[in-house]
Amino acid sequence: MSAPTTPPIIIIRKKGGHGGHHGGAWKVAYADFVTAMMALFIVLWLLNSSEQVRKAISAYFQDPSGAGKQTGSARLGTGEALSLAKDDMPNLKEKLEAAVKKSPEFEKLKDYVQMGVVGEGLRIELIENEGGLFFESGSPTPSPLGTELIERLAQELGKLPNTLAVEGHTDSRPYSSGGAYTNWELSTDRANAARRLMQATGVRSDQVAQVRGFADQDLRVKKDPDGPSNRRISVIVRYQQPAPDPQNDAKEPDAAPAKEKPVQGPHH
């Protein structure tokens, strides 16, 4: 008789502990939330930005490689993208007027410093009085007061990417010494003296695009050609010109250069 078969013993163990692993789904949700918040802040910032900044950003996304001529392209760079256009000139005028008001001699200067937006840009005029306010009488040497004011302007204008033009003007009275040195030389020399002083105190060496000597050919008060207010120095902050589009240049034939009337005074 065979021995009885022993049934197998089966042991079932239940694993306790926490539920299944949640994975990284919460990280994805958090990242989406942070991205949405960042997008919201960017939109709010753009809504409060100037029109010039919005145009620059828009142009960058339309032409990120910088092949076009729109402001904001990589080829133009940040400085030119935010350069001063016609609509920005009144703000610059207020800023420069505030700089002039910081001068201890402001009460003496306020009637002799004139600023206004013209076709070429923002014109800043330093107008002489009978005794010579900004330059020594009959001389291209700036006075101490003229030196101080020109330096103040240079420190502000040097922050801009825009180019400058410097002009010299005289009245119609002949130059006192006679001979070869005339109002043409005096107006040009004063403009150059102002240029040198500005470049030494804030304006970049390549920022001045033109120096012009007009003598008495562009009188401020035509009814009084000998009046002292015709003697002046003008600094013009020129509108920034867009860079040429190489694609359009390749398609369009070159136009004949326009003839310009010379305005530069003679140099000796």
Backbone as numpy.savetxt, mean C-alpha at the origin, in Angstrom:
# Nx Ny Nz CAx CAy CAz Cx Cy Cz
-18.82 -109.01 30.95 -19.66 -107.83 30.95 -18.77 -106.58 30.95
-19.03 -105.68 29.99 -18.15 -104.49 29.85 -18.49 -103.42 30.87
-17.46 -102.60 31.22 -17.65 -101.51 32.21 -18.54 -100.42 31.62
-19.39 -99.81 32.44 -20.26 -98.75 31.94 -19.45 -97.54 31.45
-19.93 -96.92 30.33 -19.23 -95.75 29.72 -19.53 -94.49 30.50
-18.48 -93.78 30.89 -18.64 -92.51 31.65 -18.93 -91.36 30.68
-20.05 -90.64 30.83 -20.34 -89.54 29.90 -19.33 -88.40 30.06
-19.01 -87.74 28.97 -18.02 -86.63 29.04 -18.56 -85.47 29.85
-17.68 -84.85 30.53 -18.04 -83.68 31.34 -17.76 -82.41 30.52
-18.78 -81.60 30.32 -18.66 -80.35 29.54 -18.76 -79.15 30.48
-17.76 -78.32 30.49 -17.72 -77.13 31.36 -17.92 -75.89 30.50
-18.95 -75.12 30.81 -19.25 -73.88 30.06 -18.91 -72.70 30.95
-17.99 -71.89 30.50 -17.59 -70.70 31.25 -18.13 -69.45 30.54
-18.79 -68.59 31.25 -19.29 -67.32 30.71 -18.33 -66.19 31.05
-18.01 -65.48 30.02 -17.11 -64.34 30.21 -17.90 -63.12 30.68
-17.47 -62.55 31.77 -18.11 -61.34 32.28 -17.38 -60.10 31.79
-17.76 -58.92 32.24 -17.06 -57.67 31.90 -17.96 -56.73 31.11
-17.30 -55.79 30.45 -18.02 -54.72 29.76 -18.51 -55.19 28.41
-19.33 -54.29 27.78 -19.86 -54.59 26.46 -18.78 -54.49 25.39
-19.17 -54.62 24.16 -18.24 -54.63 23.05 -17.51 -53.29 22.90
-16.41 -53.32 22.18 -15.56 -52.13 21.98 -16.27 -51.14 21.06
-16.25 -49.83 21.46 -16.96 -48.82 20.69 -16.18 -48.34 19.47
-14.88 -48.54 19.39 -14.10 -48.07 18.26 -13.82 -46.58 18.34
-13.49 -45.94 17.18 -13.12 -44.52 17.15 -14.19 -43.63 16.57
-15.44 -44.06 16.62 -16.51 -43.25 16.04 -16.62 -41.88 16.70
-16.38 -41.79 18.00 -16.48 -40.50 18.69 -15.43 -39.52 18.21
-14.27 -40.04 17.80 -13.22 -39.15 17.31 -13.62 -38.51 15.98
-14.26 -39.30 15.13 -14.73 -38.77 13.85 -15.77 -37.68 14.08
-16.70 -37.93 15.00 -17.73 -36.95 15.28 -17.13 -35.66 15.85
-16.14 -35.80 16.71 -15.50 -34.62 17.31 -14.75 -33.83 16.25
-14.07 -34.55 15.35 -13.34 -33.87 14.28 -14.30 -33.10 13.38
-15.45 -33.69 13.08 -16.45 -32.99 12.26 -16.94 -31.73 12.96
-17.13 -31.81 14.27 -17.59 -30.66 15.04 -16.56 -29.53 15.01
-15.30 -29.88 15.22 -14.23 -28.87 15.21 -14.12 -28.22 13.83
-14.23 -29.03 12.76 -14.16 -28.49 11.40 -15.31 -27.53 11.14
-16.51 -27.90 11.59 -17.66 -27.02 11.40 -17.48 -25.71 12.15
-16.93 -25.76 13.37 -16.72 -24.53 14.13 -15.68 -23.64 13.45
-14.61 -24.25 12.93 -13.58 -23.47 12.24 -14.15 -22.80 11.00
-14.98 -23.54 10.26 -15.61 -22.95 9.08 -16.51 -21.78 9.47
-17.22 -21.90 10.59 -18.08 -20.82 11.06 -17.27 -19.58 11.39
-16.14 -19.76 12.09 -15.30 -18.62 12.44 -14.74 -17.94 11.20
-14.36 -18.73 10.17 -13.82 -18.15 8.94 -14.88 -17.32 8.24
-16.10 -17.84 8.19 -17.19 -17.10 7.56 -17.46 -15.79 8.30
-17.47 -15.85 9.63 -17.69 -14.62 10.41 -16.57 -13.62 10.19
-15.34 -14.11 10.09 -14.20 -13.21 9.84 -14.32 -12.56 8.47
-14.70 -13.34 7.46 -14.83 -12.79 6.11 -15.93 -11.73 6.04
-17.01 -11.96 6.77 -18.12 -11.01 6.76 -17.70 -9.65 7.33
-16.70 -9.66 8.21 -16.24 -8.42 8.84 -14.96 -7.89 8.21
-14.49 -8.52 7.12 -13.28 -8.08 6.46 -13.61 -7.05 5.39
-12.58 -6.33 4.96 -12.77 -5.33 3.92 -13.00 -5.99 2.57
-13.53 -5.19 1.65 -13.77 -5.70 0.30 -12.49 -6.13 -0.38
-11.39 -5.44 -0.09 -10.10 -5.77 -0.70 -9.63 -7.14 -0.25
-9.80 -7.47 1.02 -9.39 -8.78 1.53 -10.24 -9.88 0.92
-11.54 -9.64 0.82 -12.42 -10.66 0.24 -12.08 -10.93 -1.22
-11.76 -9.87 -1.96 -11.37 -10.06 -3.36 -10.06 -10.84 -3.47
-9.12 -10.56 -2.58 -7.84 -11.26 -2.61 -8.02 -12.75 -2.34
-8.84 -13.09 -1.35 -9.06 -14.50 -1.02 -9.81 -15.20 -2.14
-10.82 -14.51 -2.69 -11.58 -15.09 -3.80 -10.69 -15.36 -5.00
-9.81 -14.39 -5.31 -8.93 -14.56 -6.46 -7.95 -15.70 -6.25
-7.51 -15.88 -5.01 -6.57 -16.98 -4.75 -7.20 -18.34 -5.04
-8.43 -18.55 -4.58 -9.07 -19.84 -4.80 -9.44 -20.04 -6.27
-9.66 -18.95 -7.01 -9.93 -19.08 -8.43 -8.66 -19.35 -9.22
-7.53 -18.90 -8.69 -6.26 -19.06 -9.41 -5.13 -19.32 -8.42
-5.12 -20.47 -7.73 -4.12 -20.72 -6.69 -2.71 -20.84 -7.22
-2.55 -21.15 -8.51 -1.20 -21.30 -9.06 -0.54 -19.96 -9.35
-1.34 -18.89 -9.36 -0.78 -17.56 -9.60 -0.57 -17.24 -11.05
-1.25 -17.96 -11.96 -1.06 -17.70 -13.39 -1.79 -16.46 -13.85
-2.85 -16.07 -13.15 -3.66 -14.93 -13.56 -3.14 -13.64 -13.00
-3.89 -12.60 -13.25 -3.47 -11.26 -12.80 -4.33 -10.74 -11.67
-5.29 -11.51 -11.18 -6.15 -11.03 -10.13 -5.39 -10.87 -8.83
-5.78 -9.91 -8.02 -5.15 -9.76 -6.73 -5.43 -10.99 -5.89
-4.43 -11.39 -5.13 -4.57 -12.58 -4.31 -3.89 -13.78 -4.92
-3.44 -13.70 -6.17 -2.76 -14.84 -6.78 -1.38 -14.98 -6.17
-0.85 -16.19 -6.26 0.44 -16.47 -5.64 1.55 -15.66 -6.29
1.38 -15.33 -7.58 2.44 -14.63 -8.28 2.58 -13.20 -7.80
1.47 -12.58 -7.43 1.55 -11.20 -6.98 2.07 -11.07 -5.57
1.71 -12.00 -4.70 2.18 -11.96 -3.33 1.27 -11.15 -2.43
1.51 -11.26 -1.14 0.62 -10.66 -0.15 0.63 -9.14 -0.21
1.79 -8.53 -0.38 1.86 -7.07 -0.36 1.02 -6.44 -1.44
1.16 -6.92 -2.69 0.40 -6.34 -3.77 -1.07 -6.70 -3.67
-1.37 -7.87 -3.09 -2.77 -8.28 -2.98 -3.54 -7.31 -2.11
-2.87 -6.71 -1.13 -3.54 -5.80 -0.21 -3.14 -4.35 -0.46
-2.67 -4.07 -1.67 -2.26 -2.71 -1.98 -3.47 -1.79 -2.03
-3.19 -0.49 -1.94 -4.27 0.47 -1.83 -4.87 0.78 -3.20
-6.15 0.57 -3.30 -6.89 0.93 -4.49 -7.57 2.26 -4.26
-8.37 2.70 -5.25 -9.00 4.01 -5.19 -9.91 4.15 -3.98
-10.65 3.09 -3.66 -11.58 3.16 -2.54 -10.89 3.26 -1.19
-9.59 2.88 -1.12 -8.87 2.89 0.15 -8.17 4.22 0.43
-8.07 5.09 -0.57 -7.31 6.32 -0.41 -7.87 7.25 0.68
-9.20 7.38 0.83 -9.68 8.23 1.93 -9.22 7.75 3.30
-9.13 6.43 3.49 -8.64 5.91 4.77 -7.18 6.25 4.98
-6.39 6.16 3.90 -4.98 6.53 4.00 -4.85 8.02 4.31
-5.67 8.83 3.71 -5.65 10.27 3.95 -5.86 10.57 5.43
-6.83 9.91 6.05 -7.07 10.12 7.47 -5.88 9.68 8.32
-5.25 8.59 7.93 -4.10 8.09 8.69 -2.92 9.04 8.60
-2.67 9.58 7.41 -1.56 10.52 7.25 -1.84 11.84 7.96
-3.08 12.27 7.93 -3.45 13.49 8.66 -3.23 13.31 10.16
-3.52 12.09 10.66 -3.27 11.83 12.08 -1.78 11.88 12.39
-0.95 11.41 11.45 0.50 11.45 11.67 1.00 12.90 11.70
0.44 13.75 10.83 0.85 15.16 10.81 0.45 15.86 12.10
-0.71 15.48 12.64 -1.19 16.12 13.87 -0.30 15.83 15.07
0.53 14.79 14.97 1.44 14.47 16.07 2.61 15.44 16.15
2.80 16.22 15.11 3.92 17.17 15.12 3.66 18.28 16.14
4.67 18.67 16.91 4.50 19.79 17.85 4.14 21.10 17.15
4.47 21.19 15.86 4.21 22.41 15.09 2.92 22.30 14.28
2.01 21.42 14.68 0.82 21.17 13.86 0.01 22.44 13.62
-0.16 23.28 14.64 -0.96 24.49 14.48 -0.38 25.40 13.40
0.93 25.36 13.27 1.58 26.17 12.25 1.45 25.53 10.87
1.32 24.18 10.83 1.35 23.45 9.57 -0.02 23.21 8.95
-1.08 23.24 9.75 -2.37 22.72 9.29 -2.90 23.41 8.05
-2.54 24.68 7.83 -3.01 25.37 6.64 -2.08 25.19 5.46
-0.95 24.52 5.66 0.05 24.39 4.60 0.28 22.95 4.17
-0.46 22.02 4.73 -0.39 20.61 4.32 -1.78 20.24 3.81
-1.88 19.98 2.52 -3.15 19.66 1.88 -3.08 18.26 1.30
-4.15 17.49 1.48 -4.23 16.13 0.93 -5.56 15.97 0.22
-5.52 15.27 -0.90 -6.75 15.02 -1.65 -6.55 13.90 -2.65
-7.65 13.20 -2.94 -7.62 12.10 -3.91 -7.78 12.69 -5.31
-6.84 12.36 -6.20 -6.86 12.84 -7.58 -6.86 11.64 -8.52
-6.82 11.91 -9.82 -6.89 10.83 -10.79 -5.75 9.83 -10.68
-4.57 10.28 -10.25 -3.40 9.40 -10.17 -3.29 8.67 -8.85
-3.89 9.22 -7.80 -3.78 8.61 -6.48 -4.08 9.64 -5.40
-3.39 9.50 -4.27 -3.54 10.45 -3.18 -2.41 11.47 -3.25
-2.77 12.75 -3.41 -1.78 13.82 -3.52 -1.61 14.48 -2.16
-0.34 14.58 -1.72 0.02 15.26 -0.47 0.87 16.47 -0.85
0.42 17.66 -0.49 1.12 18.87 -0.88 1.63 19.62 0.34
2.90 19.97 0.30 3.54 20.81 1.31 3.71 22.19 0.70
2.89 23.12 1.12 2.77 24.44 0.49 3.59 25.46 1.28
4.39 26.24 0.57 5.25 27.23 1.21 4.48 28.51 1.56
5.00 29.22 2.53 4.50 30.56 2.82 5.53 31.58 2.32
5.30 32.84 2.60 6.17 33.88 2.05 7.61 33.75 2.52
7.80 33.35 3.77 9.15 33.27 4.30 9.87 31.95 4.05
9.18 30.96 3.51 9.81 29.65 3.31 9.58 28.77 4.51
8.67 27.82 4.40 8.27 27.01 5.54 8.97 25.65 5.55
8.96 24.96 4.42 9.50 23.60 4.35 10.90 23.56 3.73
11.25 24.60 2.98 12.59 24.70 2.39 13.13 26.10 2.67
14.42 26.17 2.79 15.05 27.48 2.95 14.81 28.31 1.71
14.59 29.57 1.87 14.20 30.45 0.77 15.22 30.41 -0.37
14.72 30.10 -1.58 15.57 30.05 -2.76 16.54 28.89 -2.79
16.37 27.90 -1.91 17.33 26.82 -1.77 16.62 25.46 -1.83
17.30 24.42 -2.30 16.72 23.07 -2.28 16.93 22.35 -0.94
17.44 23.05 0.05 17.71 22.43 1.35 16.46 22.48 2.23
15.98 21.34 2.72 14.79 21.36 3.59 15.08 22.07 4.90
14.10 22.79 5.40 14.20 23.43 6.70 14.04 22.38 7.80
14.37 22.69 9.05 14.15 21.71 10.13 12.69 21.27 10.23
11.76 22.18 10.02 10.34 21.82 10.07 9.97 20.93 8.88
10.49 21.28 7.70 10.23 20.46 6.53 10.83 19.07 6.67
12.02 18.99 7.26 12.66 17.70 7.48 11.83 16.82 8.40
11.33 17.39 9.48 10.52 16.63 10.42 9.25 16.09 9.76
8.57 16.93 9.00 7.32 16.50 8.39 7.55 15.46 7.30
8.55 15.65 6.48 8.85 14.68 5.42 9.22 13.33 6.02
9.95 13.34 7.14 10.29 12.08 7.80 9.05 11.39 8.34
8.12 12.13 8.91 6.87 11.54 9.43 6.08 10.87 8.29
5.99 11.58 7.17 5.29 11.02 6.02 6.00 9.78 5.49
7.31 9.82 5.43 8.08 8.69 4.90 7.88 7.44 5.73
7.79 7.59 7.04 7.60 6.42 7.90 6.26 5.75 7.64
5.24 6.52 7.30 3.93 5.94 6.99 3.88 5.41 5.56
4.43 6.16 4.61 4.37 5.75 3.21 5.23 4.53 2.93
6.29 4.36 3.71 7.15 3.19 3.52 6.47 1.88 3.85
5.36 1.92 4.56 4.62 0.69 4.89 3.74 0.21 3.74
3.58 1.04 2.72 2.67 0.72 1.62 3.42 0.04 0.48
2.75 -0.81 -0.28 3.37 -1.39 -1.48 3.27 -0.46 -2.68
2.47 0.59 -2.58 2.25 1.49 -3.72 3.49 2.31 -4.03
3.67 2.63 -5.30 4.78 3.48 -5.71 4.40 4.95 -5.50
5.43 5.80 -5.54 5.26 7.22 -5.27 5.82 8.05 -6.42
5.26 9.24 -6.58 5.82 10.24 -7.47 6.05 11.51 -6.64
7.19 12.16 -6.85 7.52 13.37 -6.10 7.66 14.51 -7.10
6.97 15.62 -6.82 6.97 16.77 -7.72 7.47 18.02 -7.01
8.14 18.87 -7.77 8.54 20.18 -7.27 7.92 21.28 -8.12
7.45 22.34 -7.46 6.80 23.45 -8.16 7.34 24.77 -7.60
7.37 25.78 -8.44 7.78 27.12 -8.01 6.72 28.13 -8.47
6.89 29.37 -8.03 6.06 30.45 -8.56 6.69 30.97 -9.85
6.14 32.05 -10.38 6.62 32.57 -11.67 7.71 33.62 -11.54
8.08 33.98 -10.32 9.15 34.96 -10.17 10.48 34.34 -10.58
11.29 35.03 -11.37 12.58 34.47 -11.79 13.46 34.16 -10.59
14.30 33.15 -10.74 15.21 32.80 -9.66 16.15 33.96 -9.41
16.37 34.29 -8.15 17.04 35.54 -7.78 18.47 35.64 -8.29
19.17 34.52 -8.35 20.58 34.60 -8.73 20.78 34.77 -10.23
19.72 34.50 -11.02 19.86 34.61 -12.46 20.80 33.54 -12.99
21.26 33.73 -14.22 22.21 32.78 -14.80 21.55 31.48 -15.21
22.34 30.40 -15.16 21.89 29.10 -15.66 20.96 28.39 -14.70
21.04 28.73 -13.41 20.19 28.06 -12.43 18.85 28.79 -12.37
17.78 28.09 -12.76 16.46 28.70 -12.88 15.45 27.96 -12.01
14.18 28.36 -12.16 13.11 27.67 -11.43 12.98 26.20 -11.83
13.41 25.88 -13.05 13.39 24.47 -13.45 14.33 23.65 -12.57
15.54 24.14 -12.40 16.51 23.42 -11.56 16.06 23.40 -10.10
15.54 24.53 -9.63 15.13 24.61 -8.23 13.99 23.64 -7.93
12.97 23.58 -8.80 11.84 22.67 -8.56 12.28 21.22 -8.60
13.17 20.89 -9.53 13.66 19.50 -9.62 14.55 19.16 -8.43
15.41 20.08 -8.04 16.31 19.82 -6.91 15.55 19.65 -5.60
14.48 20.44 -5.40 13.69 20.28 -4.19 12.96 18.93 -4.17
12.44 18.51 -5.32 11.79 17.21 -5.39 12.79 16.09 -5.09
13.99 16.21 -5.62 15.02 15.20 -5.36 15.47 15.22 -3.91
15.54 16.41 -3.32 15.91 16.49 -1.90 14.87 15.81 -1.03
13.59 16.01 -1.35 12.53 15.33 -0.61 12.61 13.82 -0.81
12.92 13.39 -2.04 13.06 11.95 -2.30 14.18 11.35 -1.47
15.34 11.99 -1.46 16.47 11.46 -0.71 16.15 11.36 0.78
15.50 12.38 1.30 15.16 12.37 2.72 14.15 11.26 3.03
13.16 11.08 2.18 12.18 10.02 2.41 12.81 8.64 2.33
13.69 8.44 1.36 14.33 7.14 1.23 15.29 6.85 2.38
15.78 7.89 3.02 16.68 7.69 4.17 15.92 7.44 5.46
14.60 7.68 5.46 13.85 7.61 6.73 12.60 6.75 6.65
12.49 5.85 5.66 11.34 4.95 5.67 10.88 4.46 4.32
11.00 5.28 3.28 10.56 4.86 1.95 11.61 3.96 1.32
11.16 2.88 0.68 12.08 1.93 0.06 12.79 2.56 -1.13
13.96 2.05 -1.45 14.76 2.63 -2.54 14.07 2.50 -3.89
13.23 1.46 -4.07 12.56 1.26 -5.35 11.11 1.75 -5.33
10.72 2.46 -4.29 9.32 2.86 -4.16 9.00 4.14 -4.92
9.98 5.02 -5.07 9.76 6.26 -5.82 9.92 5.95 -7.30
8.82 6.09 -8.03 8.82 5.75 -9.46 9.19 6.94 -10.34
8.88 8.17 -9.88 9.14 9.35 -10.70 9.50 10.54 -9.82
10.40 11.37 -10.33 10.71 12.67 -9.73 10.50 13.70 -10.83
9.65 14.69 -10.56 9.24 15.64 -11.59 9.52 17.06 -11.15
10.06 17.86 -12.05 10.24 19.28 -11.79 9.40 20.08 -12.76
8.46 20.89 -12.27 7.53 21.60 -13.13 7.84 23.09 -13.24
8.75 23.61 -12.42 8.97 25.06 -12.37 7.63 25.75 -12.11
7.23 26.72 -12.96 5.95 27.42 -12.76 4.90 27.00 -13.79
5.05 25.81 -14.36 4.16 25.37 -15.43 2.86 24.74 -14.91
2.74 24.54 -13.62 1.51 23.97 -13.05 1.18 24.74 -11.77
0.80 25.99 -11.95 0.55 26.88 -10.82 -0.65 26.40 -10.01
-0.54 26.50 -8.72 -1.66 26.14 -7.84 -2.71 27.24 -7.84
-2.27 28.50 -7.88 -3.17 29.65 -7.94 -2.82 30.42 -9.20
-3.53 30.12 -10.28 -3.19 30.72 -11.58 -3.45 32.23 -11.61
-4.37 32.70 -10.80 -4.66 34.14 -10.76 -3.57 34.92 -10.05
-2.72 34.22 -9.32 -1.62 34.89 -8.60 -0.33 34.12 -8.85
0.24 34.24 -10.06 1.40 33.42 -10.42 2.63 33.64 -9.56
2.71 34.80 -8.92 3.87 35.07 -8.05 3.59 34.74 -6.59
2.42 34.23 -6.29 2.06 33.93 -4.91 2.89 32.80 -4.33
3.18 32.86 -3.03 4.04 31.83 -2.40 3.41 30.44 -2.38
2.08 30.34 -2.41 1.46 29.01 -2.36 1.70 28.20 -3.62
2.20 28.85 -4.67 2.58 28.09 -5.88 3.87 27.31 -5.67
4.64 27.71 -4.66 5.88 26.99 -4.34 5.51 25.83 -3.41
5.72 24.63 -3.87 5.27 23.47 -3.10 5.96 22.20 -3.58
5.91 21.21 -2.69 6.34 19.85 -3.00 5.10 18.97 -2.93
4.93 18.11 -3.93 3.80 17.18 -3.95 4.33 15.75 -3.94
3.75 14.92 -3.07 4.03 13.49 -3.05 2.73 12.77 -3.40
2.76 11.94 -4.41 1.56 11.27 -4.89 1.70 9.77 -4.62
0.76 9.23 -3.84 0.67 7.78 -3.62 -0.16 7.23 -4.78
0.47 6.52 -5.67 -0.19 6.09 -6.90 -0.99 4.81 -6.69
-2.11 4.71 -7.41 -2.89 3.48 -7.36 -2.03 2.33 -7.85
-2.21 1.17 -7.21 -1.45 0.01 -7.62 -2.01 -0.54 -8.93
-1.15 -0.74 -9.91 -1.57 -1.27 -11.20 -1.53 -2.79 -11.18
-2.57 -3.48 -11.72 -2.54 -4.95 -11.77 -1.44 -5.43 -12.69
-0.90 -6.59 -12.36 0.14 -7.18 -13.19 -0.45 -7.62 -14.53
0.33 -7.56 -15.62 -0.19 -7.96 -16.93 -0.48 -9.45 -16.97
-1.49 -9.82 -17.74 -1.87 -11.22 -17.90 -1.12 -11.78 -19.09
-0.18 -12.74 -18.87 0.60 -13.27 -19.99 -0.26 -13.97 -21.03
-1.40 -14.54 -20.63 -2.26 -15.22 -21.58 -2.92 -14.21 -22.52
-3.40 -13.08 -21.97 -3.99 -12.06 -22.82 -2.96 -11.38 -23.70
-1.74 -11.22 -23.16 -0.68 -10.60 -23.95 -0.33 -11.43 -25.17
-0.43 -12.77 -25.01 -0.10 -13.65 -26.13 -1.18 -13.60 -27.21
-2.44 -13.32 -26.80 -3.54 -13.31 -27.76 -3.69 -11.97 -28.45
-3.44 -10.87 -27.76 -3.67 -9.56 -28.32 -2.38 -8.99 -28.89
-2.46 -8.31 -30.04 -1.26 -7.69 -30.61 -0.81 -6.53 -29.75
0.49 -6.31 -29.76 1.04 -5.22 -28.97 0.57 -3.88 -29.54
0.12 -3.01 -28.63 -0.32 -1.68 -29.04 0.87 -0.75 -29.07
0.81 0.22 -29.95 1.90 1.19 -30.04 1.95 2.01 -28.78
3.12 2.24 -28.21 3.20 3.01 -26.96 2.71 4.43 -27.16
1.94 4.92 -26.17 1.42 6.29 -26.24 2.53 7.27 -25.97
2.50 8.38 -26.69 3.50 9.41 -26.49 3.11 10.25 -25.30
4.04 10.46 -24.40 3.77 11.23 -23.21 4.47 12.58 -23.31
3.80 13.58 -22.81 4.39 14.91 -22.77 5.45 14.97 -21.68
6.68 15.31 -22.01 7.73 15.32 -20.97 7.43 16.37 -19.92
7.60 15.97 -18.66 7.38 16.90 -17.56 8.61 17.03 -16.68
9.65 16.25 -16.98 10.85 16.26 -16.14 11.65 17.54 -16.39
12.02 18.22 -15.37 12.84 19.41 -15.51 14.26 19.04 -15.92
14.99 19.91 -16.49 16.38 19.63 -16.90 17.28 19.43 -15.72
18.24 18.54 -15.85 19.23 18.28 -14.79 20.55 18.86 -15.19
21.19 19.44 -14.24 22.51 20.03 -14.51 23.50 19.52 -13.49
